[in-house]
């Protein structure tokens, strides 16, 4: 079953994106996306 995952910027900590997916036990999802607060592309990590 797909859960709602929230992604936060690794530099400024703002929560910009949400997506659906499975939470795996290996680690947290990391995607490089655009942060409007930092005004550049940064790594966004899955939050709790």
C-alpha distance matrix in Angstrom:
0.0 3.8 6.5 10.1 12.3 16.1 18.7 22.2 25.4 26.8 30.3 30.5 27.3 26.6 23.0 23.1 19.7 16.1 13.3 9.6 8.0 6.8 9.4 11.6 14.6 17.1 17.7 16.9 16.4 19.9 20.9 24.4 24.6 27.5 28.3 30.5 31.9 33.1 33.8 32.7 29.8 28.3 25.4 22.6 20.5 17.2 18.2 17.1
3.8 0.0 3.8 6.9 9.0 12.7 15.2 18.8 22.0 23.6 27.1 27.2 24.1 23.2 19.5 19.4 16.0 12.4 9.5 5.8 4.7 5.1 8.1 11.0 14.3 16.4 16.3 14.8 13.8 17.0 17.7 21.1 21.0 23.8 24.5 26.7 28.2 29.4 30.0 29.0 26.2 24.9 22.2 19.2 17.4 14.3 15.5 15.0
6.5 3.8 0.0 3.8 6.2 9.8 12.7 16.2 19.6 21.2 24.6 24.5 21.2 20.2 16.6 17.0 13.9 10.3 8.3 5.5 5.5 5.9 7.2 10.8 13.8 16.0 15.2 13.3 12.7 15.9 16.8 20.1 19.9 22.4 22.6 24.7 25.8 27.2 28.2 27.4 24.9 23.3 20.6 17.3 15.3 11.9 12.4 11.6
10.1 6.9 3.8 0.0 3.8 6.7 10.0 13.3 16.8 18.9 22.0 21.5 18.3 16.9 13.2 13.5 10.5 6.8 5.8 4.6 6.6 8.5 9.2 12.9 15.7 17.5 15.8 13.2 12.2 14.7 15.3 18.2 17.4 19.5 19.4 21.2 22.4 24.0 25.0 24.5 22.3 20.8 18.6 15.0 13.5 10.3 10.6 10.5
12.3 9.0 6.2 3.8 0.0 3.8 6.6 10.0 13.4 15.3 18.5 18.3 15.1 14.3 10.8 11.3 8.5 5.5 5.2 5.7 6.7 8.4 8.0 11.4 14.0 15.2 13.0 9.9 8.8 11.2 12.0 15.0 14.6 16.9 16.7 19.0 19.9 21.1 22.3 21.6 19.3 17.5 15.0 11.4 9.7 6.5 7.4 8.2
16.1 12.7 9.8 6.7 3.8 0.0 3.8 6.7 10.3 12.6 15.5 14.9 11.6 10.5 7.0 8.0 6.0 4.4 6.5 8.6 10.2 12.0 11.2 14.2 16.3 17.1 14.2 10.7 9.7 10.9 11.5 13.7 12.8 14.6 13.7 15.8 16.4 17.8 19.2 18.9 17.0 15.1 13.1 9.4 8.2 5.7 5.8 7.7
18.7 15.2 12.7 10.0 6.6 3.8 0.0 3.8 6.9 9.2 12.2 12.1 9.3 8.6 5.8 6.5 5.2 5.8 7.8 10.6 11.8 13.6 12.6 14.9 16.8 16.7 13.5 9.8 8.2 8.2 8.4 10.3 9.6 11.4 10.7 13.3 13.9 14.7 16.2 15.5 13.5 11.4 9.4 5.6 5.2 4.6 6.0 9.3
22.2 18.8 16.2 13.3 10.0 6.7 3.8 0.0 3.8 6.3 8.8 8.4 5.5 5.4 4.1 6.1 7.0 8.9 11.5 14.4 15.5 17.1 15.6 17.5 18.8 18.5 14.9 11.3 10.5 9.5 9.9 10.7 9.9 10.9 9.1 11.7 11.3 12.0 14.2 13.8 12.4 9.9 8.5 5.1 5.4 6.4 6.5 10.1
25.4 22.0 19.6 16.8 13.4 10.3 6.9 3.8 0.0 3.8 5.5 5.8 4.8 5.5 6.4 7.3 9.0 11.8 14.2 17.3 18.2 19.9 18.4 19.9 21.0 20.1 16.5 13.1 12.0 9.8 9.6 9.1 8.5 8.9 6.8 9.8 9.1 8.8 11.3 10.6 9.4 6.7 6.2 4.4 6.5 9.1 9.8 13.4
26.8 23.6 21.2 18.9 15.3 12.6 9.2 6.3 3.8 0.0 3.8 6.1 5.7 8.3 9.6 11.0 12.5 14.7 16.7 19.4 19.7 20.8 18.8 19.7 20.2 18.8 15.2 12.3 12.0 9.5 10.3 9.9 10.6 11.5 9.8 12.9 11.7 10.4 13.2 12.0 10.7 7.1 5.8 5.6 6.5 9.7 10.3 13.8
30.3 27.1 24.6 22.0 18.5 15.5 12.2 8.8 5.5 3.8 0.0 3.8 5.9 8.4 11.0 12.2 14.5 17.3 19.6 22.6 23.2 24.5 22.6 23.5 24.0 22.5 18.9 16.2 15.7 13.0 13.2 11.8 12.0 11.7 9.4 11.8 9.8 8.0 11.3 10.5 10.4 7.3 8.0 8.6 10.2 13.3 13.6 17.0
30.5 27.2 24.5 21.5 18.3 14.9 12.1 8.4 5.8 6.1 3.8 0.0 3.8 5.7 9.1 10.6 13.6 16.5 19.4 22.6 23.7 25.2 23.4 24.9 25.5 24.5 20.8 17.8 17.4 15.1 15.1 13.9 13.1 12.1 8.9 10.4 7.6 7.0 10.7 11.2 11.9 9.6 10.6 10.0 11.6 14.0 13.5 16.6
27.3 24.1 21.2 18.3 15.1 11.6 9.3 5.5 4.8 5.7 5.9 3.8 0.0 3.8 6.4 9.0 11.6 14.0 16.9 19.8 20.9 22.2 20.3 22.0 22.6 22.1 18.3 15.2 15.1 13.5 14.1 13.8 13.1 12.9 9.9 11.7 9.5 9.9 13.2 13.6 13.4 10.8 10.6 8.8 9.4 11.0 9.9 12.9
26.6 23.2 20.2 16.9 14.3 10.5 8.6 5.4 5.5 8.3 8.4 5.7 3.8 0.0 3.8 6.0 9.2 11.9 15.3 18.5 20.2 22.1 20.6 22.8 24.0 23.7 20.1 16.6 15.9 14.5 14.3 14.0 12.3 11.5 8.2 9.2 7.5 9.3 12.0 13.0 13.1 11.4 11.7 9.4 10.6 11.7 10.7 13.7
23.0 19.5 16.6 13.2 10.8 7.0 5.8 4.1 6.4 9.6 11.0 9.1 6.4 3.8 0.0 3.8 6.1 8.2 11.7 14.9 16.8 18.8 17.7 20.2 21.8 21.9 18.5 14.8 13.9 13.2 13.0 13.5 11.6 11.6 9.1 10.4 10.0 12.0 13.9 14.6 14.0 12.3 11.9 8.7 9.4 9.5 8.6 11.5
23.1 19.4 17.0 13.5 11.3 8.0 6.5 6.1 7.3 11.0 12.2 10.6 9.0 6.0 3.8 0.0 3.8 7.1 10.5 14.1 16.5 19.1 18.6 21.2 23.2 23.1 19.9 16.2 14.3 13.3 12.0 12.0 9.3 8.9 7.0 8.1 9.0 11.1 12.1 12.7 12.1 11.4 11.5 8.7 10.5 10.9 11.2 14.2
19.7 16.0 13.9 10.5 8.5 6.0 5.2 7.0 9.0 12.5 14.5 13.6 11.6 9.2 6.1 3.8 0.0 3.8 6.8 10.5 12.9 15.8 15.9 18.6 21.1 21.1 18.2 14.5 12.2 11.8 10.4 11.3 8.8 9.6 9.2 10.8 12.4 14.1 14.6 14.5 13.0 12.3 11.7 8.5 9.9 9.5 10.7 13.5
16.1 12.4 10.3 6.8 5.5 4.4 5.8 8.9 11.8 14.7 17.3 16.5 14.0 11.9 8.2 7.1 3.8 0.0 3.8 7.1 9.9 12.8 13.2 16.3 19.1 19.7 17.1 13.6 11.5 12.3 11.5 13.4 11.6 13.1 12.9 14.6 16.1 17.8 18.4 18.1 16.3 15.4 14.0 10.5 10.7 9.0 10.0 12.0
13.3 9.5 8.3 5.8 5.2 6.5 7.8 11.5 14.2 16.7 19.6 19.4 16.9 15.3 11.7 10.5 6.8 3.8 0.0 3.8 6.7 10.0 11.3 14.3 17.5 18.1 16.2 13.0 10.5 11.9 11.1 13.6 12.4 14.6 15.3 17.3 19.2 20.4 20.7 20.0 17.6 16.8 15.0 11.8 11.6 9.7 11.6 13.2
9.6 5.8 5.5 4.6 5.7 8.6 10.6 14.4 17.3 19.4 22.6 22.6 19.8 18.5 14.9 14.1 10.5 7.1 3.8 0.0 3.8 7.2 9.4 12.5 16.0 17.1 15.8 13.3 11.2 13.5 13.3 16.3 15.7 18.2 19.0 21.1 22.8 24.1 24.5 23.5 20.9 19.9 17.7 14.6 13.7 11.1 12.9 13.7
8.0 4.7 5.5 6.6 6.7 10.2 11.8 15.5 18.2 19.7 23.2 23.7 20.9 20.2 16.8 16.5 12.9 9.9 6.7 3.8 0.0 3.8 6.5 9.1 12.8 13.9 13.2 11.3 9.5 12.5 13.0 16.4 16.7 19.7 20.7 23.3 24.9 25.6 26.2 24.8 21.9 20.5 17.7 15.0 13.5 10.8 13.0 13.5
6.8 5.1 5.9 8.5 8.4 12.0 13.6 17.1 19.9 20.8 24.5 25.2 22.2 22.1 18.8 19.1 15.8 12.8 10.0 7.2 3.8 0.0 3.8 6.1 9.7 11.4 11.4 10.5 9.8 13.3 14.7 18.4 19.3 22.5 23.3 26.0 27.3 27.9 28.8 27.3 24.2 22.4 19.2 16.6 14.3 11.5 13.3 13.1
9.4 8.1 7.2 9.2 8.0 11.2 12.6 15.6 18.4 18.8 22.6 23.4 20.3 20.6 17.7 18.6 15.9 13.2 11.3 9.4 6.5 3.8 0.0 3.8 6.7 8.8 8.5 7.7 8.3 12.1 14.4 18.1 19.3 22.4 22.8 25.7 26.5 26.9 28.3 26.8 23.8 21.5 18.1 15.5 12.5 9.4 10.8 10.2
11.6 11.0 10.8 12.9 11.4 14.2 14.9 17.5 19.9 19.7 23.5 24.9 22.0 22.8 20.2 21.2 18.6 16.3 14.3 12.5 9.1 6.1 3.8 0.0 3.8 5.5 6.5 7.5 8.6 12.3 15.0 18.7 20.5 24.0 24.6 27.8 28.4 28.4 29.9 28.0 24.8 22.3 18.6 16.6 13.6 11.2 12.9 12.5
14.6 14.3 13.8 15.7 14.0 16.3 16.8 18.8 21.0 20.2 24.0 25.5 22.6 24.0 21.8 23.2 21.1 19.1 17.5 16.0 12.8 9.7 6.7 3.8 0.0 3.8 5.6 8.1 10.5 13.8 17.0 20.6 22.7 26.1 26.4 29.7 29.9 29.7 31.5 29.6 26.5 23.6 19.8 18.1 14.7 12.5 13.7 12.8
17.1 16.4 16.0 17.5 15.2 17.1 16.7 18.5 20.1 18.8 22.5 24.5 22.1 23.7 21.9 23.1 21.1 19.7 18.1 17.1 13.9 11.4 8.8 5.5 3.8 0.0 3.8 7.2 9.3 11.9 15.2 18.6 21.2 24.7 25.3 28.8 29.1 28.4 30.1 27.8 24.6 21.7 17.9 16.8 13.6 12.5 14.3 14.3
17.7 16.3 15.2 15.8 13.0 14.2 13.5 14.9 16.5 15.2 18.9 20.8 18.3 20.1 18.5 19.9 18.2 17.1 16.2 15.8 13.2 11.4 8.5 6.5 5.6 3.8 0.0 3.7 6.7 9.1 12.7 16.0 18.4 21.7 22.0 25.4 25.5 24.9 26.8 24.7 21.6 18.5 14.7 13.5 10.1 9.1 11.0 11.5
16.9 14.8 13.3 13.2 9.9 10.7 9.8 11.3 13.1 12.3 16.2 17.8 15.2 16.6 14.8 16.2 14.5 13.6 13.0 13.3 11.3 10.5 7.7 7.5 8.1 7.2 3.7 0.0 3.8 6.4 9.9 13.2 15.2 18.4 18.5 21.9 22.1 21.7 23.5 21.6 18.7 15.6 12.0 10.1 6.6 5.5 7.8 9.2
16.4 13.8 12.7 12.2 8.8 9.7 8.2 10.5 12.0 12.0 15.7 17.4 15.1 15.9 13.9 14.3 12.2 11.5 10.5 11.2 9.5 9.8 8.3 8.6 10.5 9.3 6.7 3.8 0.0 3.8 6.7 10.3 12.2 15.6 16.3 19.8 20.5 20.1 21.4 19.4 16.2 13.6 10.0 8.2 5.8 5.2 8.8 11.0
19.9 17.0 15.9 14.7 11.2 10.9 8.2 9.5 9.8 9.5 13.0 15.1 13.5 14.5 13.2 13.3 11.8 12.3 11.9 13.5 12.5 13.3 12.1 12.3 13.8 11.9 9.1 6.4 3.8 0.0 3.8 6.9 9.4 12.8 13.7 17.4 18.1 17.2 18.4 16.0 12.7 10.1 6.4 5.6 4.5 6.5 10.1 13.1
20.9 17.7 16.8 15.3 12.0 11.5 8.4 9.9 9.6 10.3 13.2 15.1 14.1 14.3 13.0 12.0 10.4 11.5 11.1 13.3 13.0 14.7 14.4 15.0 17.0 15.2 12.7 9.9 6.7 3.8 0.0 3.8 6.1 9.8 11.5 15.1 16.6 15.6 16.1 13.6 10.0 8.4 5.6 5.3 6.6 8.7 12.3 15.6
24.4 21.1 20.1 18.2 15.0 13.7 10.3 10.7 9.1 9.9 11.8 13.9 13.8 14.0 13.5 12.0 11.3 13.4 13.6 16.3 16.4 18.4 18.1 18.7 20.6 18.6 16.0 13.2 10.3 6.9 3.8 0.0 3.8 7.2 9.3 12.9 14.5 13.0 13.1 10.2 6.5 5.4 4.2 5.8 8.7 11.5 14.6 18.2
24.6 21.0 19.9 17.4 14.6 12.8 9.6 9.9 8.5 10.6 12.0 13.1 13.1 12.3 11.6 9.3 8.8 11.6 12.4 15.7 16.7 19.3 19.3 20.5 22.7 21.2 18.4 15.2 12.2 9.4 6.1 3.8 0.0 3.8 6.5 9.7 11.9 11.1 10.6 8.4 5.3 5.7 6.3 6.4 9.9 12.3 14.9 18.5
27.5 23.8 22.4 19.5 16.9 14.6 11.4 10.9 8.9 11.5 11.7 12.1 12.9 11.5 11.6 8.9 9.6 13.1 14.6 18.2 19.7 22.5 22.4 24.0 26.1 24.7 21.7 18.4 15.6 12.8 9.8 7.2 3.8 0.0 3.8 6.4 9.0 8.4 7.1 5.6 4.2 6.2 8.5 8.7 12.4 14.8 16.8 20.5
28.3 24.5 22.6 19.4 16.7 13.7 10.7 9.1 6.8 9.8 9.4 8.9 9.9 8.2 9.1 7.0 9.2 12.9 15.3 19.0 20.7 23.3 22.8 24.6 26.4 25.3 22.0 18.5 16.3 13.7 11.5 9.3 6.5 3.8 0.0 3.8 5.5 5.5 5.6 5.7 6.0 6.5 8.9 8.5 12.0 14.3 15.5 19.1
30.5 26.7 24.7 21.2 19.0 15.8 13.3 11.7 9.8 12.9 11.8 10.4 11.7 9.2 10.4 8.1 10.8 14.6 17.3 21.1 23.3 26.0 25.7 27.8 29.7 28.8 25.4 21.9 19.8 17.4 15.1 12.9 9.7 6.4 3.8 0.0 3.8 5.6 4.7 7.0 8.8 10.1 12.7 12.1 15.4 17.3 18.1 21.5
31.9 28.2 25.8 22.4 19.9 16.4 13.9 11.3 9.1 11.7 9.8 7.6 9.5 7.5 10.0 9.0 12.4 16.1 19.2 22.8 24.9 27.3 26.5 28.4 29.9 29.1 25.5 22.1 20.5 18.1 16.6 14.5 11.9 9.0 5.5 3.8 0.0 3.8 5.4 8.2 10.4 10.6 13.1 12.6 15.5 17.5 17.6 20.9
33.1 29.4 27.2 24.0 21.1 17.8 14.7 12.0 8.8 10.4 8.0 7.0 9.9 9.3 12.0 11.1 14.1 17.8 20.4 24.1 25.6 27.9 26.9 28.4 29.7 28.4 24.9 21.7 20.1 17.2 15.6 13.0 11.1 8.4 5.5 5.6 3.8 0.0 3.8 5.5 8.1 8.3 11.4 11.9 15.1 17.8 18.3 21.8
33.8 30.0 28.2 25.0 22.3 19.2 16.2 14.2 11.3 13.2 11.3 10.7 13.2 12.0 13.9 12.1 14.6 18.4 20.7 24.5 26.2 28.8 28.3 29.9 31.5 30.1 26.8 23.5 21.4 18.4 16.1 13.1 10.6 7.1 5.6 4.7 5.4 3.8 0.0 3.8 7.2 9.1 12.6 13.4 17.0 19.6 20.7 24.3
32.7 29.0 27.4 24.5 21.6 18.9 15.5 13.8 10.6 12.0 10.5 11.2 13.6 13.0 14.6 12.7 14.5 18.1 20.0 23.5 24.8 27.3 26.8 28.0 29.6 27.8 24.7 21.6 19.4 16.0 13.6 10.2 8.4 5.6 5.7 7.0 8.2 5.5 3.8 0.0 3.8 6.3 10.0 11.7 15.4 18.4 20.0 23.8
29.8 26.2 24.9 22.3 19.3 17.0 13.5 12.4 9.4 10.7 10.4 11.9 13.4 13.1 14.0 12.1 13.0 16.3 17.6 20.9 21.9 24.2 23.8 24.8 26.5 24.6 21.6 18.7 16.2 12.7 10.0 6.5 5.3 4.2 6.0 8.8 10.4 8.1 7.2 3.8 0.0 3.8 7.1 9.1 12.8 15.9 18.1 21.9
28.3 24.9 23.3 20.8 17.5 15.1 11.4 9.9 6.7 7.1 7.3 9.6 10.8 11.4 12.3 11.4 12.3 15.4 16.8 19.9 20.5 22.4 21.5 22.3 23.6 21.7 18.5 15.6 13.6 10.1 8.4 5.4 5.7 6.2 6.5 10.1 10.6 8.3 9.1 6.3 3.8 0.0 3.8 6.3 9.7 13.2 15.2 19.0
25.4 22.2 20.6 18.6 15.0 13.1 9.4 8.5 6.2 5.8 8.0 10.6 10.6 11.7 11.9 11.5 11.7 14.0 15.0 17.7 17.7 19.2 18.1 18.6 19.8 17.9 14.7 12.0 10.0 6.4 5.6 4.2 6.3 8.5 8.9 12.7 13.1 11.4 12.6 10.0 7.1 3.8 0.0 3.8 6.5 10.1 12.6 16.3
22.6 19.2 17.3 15.0 11.4 9.4 5.6 5.1 4.4 5.6 8.6 10.0 8.8 9.4 8.7 8.7 8.5 10.5 11.8 14.6 15.0 16.6 15.5 16.6 18.1 16.8 13.5 10.1 8.2 5.6 5.3 5.8 6.4 8.7 8.5 12.1 12.6 11.9 13.4 11.7 9.1 6.3 3.8 0.0 3.8 6.9 9.3 13.0
20.5 17.4 15.3 13.5 9.7 8.2 5.2 5.4 6.5 6.5 10.2 11.6 9.4 10.6 9.4 10.5 9.9 10.7 11.6 13.7 13.5 14.3 12.5 13.6 14.7 13.6 10.1 6.6 5.8 4.5 6.6 8.7 9.9 12.4 12.0 15.4 15.5 15.1 17.0 15.4 12.8 9.7 6.5 3.8 0.0 3.8 6.4 9.9
17.2 14.3 11.9 10.3 6.5 5.7 4.6 6.4 9.1 9.7 13.3 14.0 11.0 11.7 9.5 10.9 9.5 9.0 9.7 11.1 10.8 11.5 9.4 11.2 12.5 12.5 9.1 5.5 5.2 6.5 8.7 11.5 12.3 14.8 14.3 17.3 17.5 17.8 19.6 18.4 15.9 13.2 10.1 6.9 3.8 0.0 3.8 6.8
18.2 15.5 12.4 10.6 7.4 5.8 6.0 6.5 9.8 10.3 13.6 13.5 9.9 10.7 8.6 11.2 10.7 10.0 11.6 12.9 13.0 13.3 10.8 12.9 13.7 14.3 11.0 7.8 8.8 10.1 12.3 14.6 14.9 16.8 15.5 18.1 17.6 18.3 20.7 20.0 18.1 15.2 12.6 9.3 6.4 3.8 0.0 3.8
17.1 15.0 11.6 10.5 8.2 7.7 9.3 10.1 13.4 13.8 17.0 16.6 12.9 13.7 11.5 14.2 13.5 12.0 13.2 13.7 13.5 13.1 10.2 12.5 12.8 14.3 11.5 9.2 11.0 13.1 15.6 18.2 18.5 20.5 19.1 21.5 20.9 21.8 24.3 23.8 21.9 19.0 16.3 13.0 9.9 6.8 3.8 0.0
